[in-house]
Amino acid sequence: MFKGLGQIGDMAKMMKAAQEMQQKVTELQAELETLEVQGESGAGLVKARCTAKGVLTGLDIDPSIFNPDEKEVVEDLILAAIKDAQQKAQDKSQAEMSKLTEGLGLPADMKMPF
């Protein structure tokens, strides 16, 4: 049907693939906003939860660490748990994006613009 239109047909395939990829990326972005990961510090005394997009959603602090003389230690544990959760969020996001790009036949280490 499209004989002689080889390059136009190829372009149409590429455009369709790009649209499909855009839709899958949009769906993944929405999923990453609700997917949660948990980081912790102090052998689990402080736990932080955040979305795979890195938005902090909660903290769980064991009451045994509340000693006025160790305020700085508690602050450090809280920061460490938040950083751990955010790192896990970034790792999860990259892992999910890698699954998507591999499924589309793109290189696994291809960086997306978001």
Secondary structure, DSSP 4 states (H G I P E B T S, - for coil): --TT-HHHHHHHHHHHHHHHHHHHHHHHHHHHHH-EEEEEETTTTEEEEEETT--EEEEEE-GGG--GGGHHHHHHHHHHHHHHHHHHHHHHHHHHHHHHHHHTT--TTPPP--
